[in-house]
Amino acid sequence: MAVSPTEAINAFKRAQSLGSEGISAPEGPKTGTFAEMLKSASKDMLETGRAAENATAAAIAGEADVTDVVMAVTNAETTLQTVVAVRDRVMAAYQEILRMPI
């Protein structure tokens, strides 16, 4: 994809006209305990699963589009894969700690 110099200049001018009000810095890391972070992540995971179930039920009732159902189920599947990957890493770290000599 080639960008012409004119398009680049115009894009730069549009970005420049935004000034500081159009661009905001990302939030810093949230403070809290590890337990709070795990609780929040598990709550988000459950909400994603419930959304997929609701979308599937709506599709069966003929009230939802197939594309919405596929997106909801894909999001739930990705979330589950992430949770399983994190669990595996935590278990591997725990086993490594158990193997450490005292």
C-alpha positions, 0 to 999 in steps of 0.5 A, spaced: 500 500 500 503 506 497 501 513 500 502 519 496 506 525 499 500 529 498 496 524 502 501 524 508 501 531 508 494 532 509 494 526 514 499 530 518 495 536 517 489 533 520 493 530 526 496 537 527 489 540 528 487 535 533 492 538 538 493 536 545 485 535 546 485 530 540 490 525 543 490 523 550 495 519 554 493 512 556 492 510 563 497 508 567 497 501 571 491 500 575 493 499 583 490 493 586 492 487 589 493 480 585 487 477 588 483 483 585 486 482 578 484 475 578 477 476 581 476 482 575 479 477 570 474 471 572 468 476 572 470 478 565 470 471 563 464 469 565 460 475 562 463 473 555 461 466 556 454 469 558 454 473 552 455 467 548 450 463 551 445 469 550 447 470 543 446 463 541 439 462 545 437 469 541 439 465 534 435 459 536 429 463 537 430 467 531 432 474 534 439 474 532 444 475 526 448 469 525 454 473 525 453 476 532 453 469 534 459 467 531 463 473 534 460 472 541 462 465 541 469 466 538 470 471 543 468 466 548 473 461 545 478 466 545 477 468 552 477 460 554 484 459 551 487 465 554 484 462 561 487 455 560 494 458 557 494 462 564 493 456 568 498 452 565 503 458 566 501 458 573 501 451 574 508 450 571 511 456 575 508 452 581 511 446 579 518 449 578 518 452 585 516 445 588 523 443 585 527 448 588 532 446 593 531 448 600 
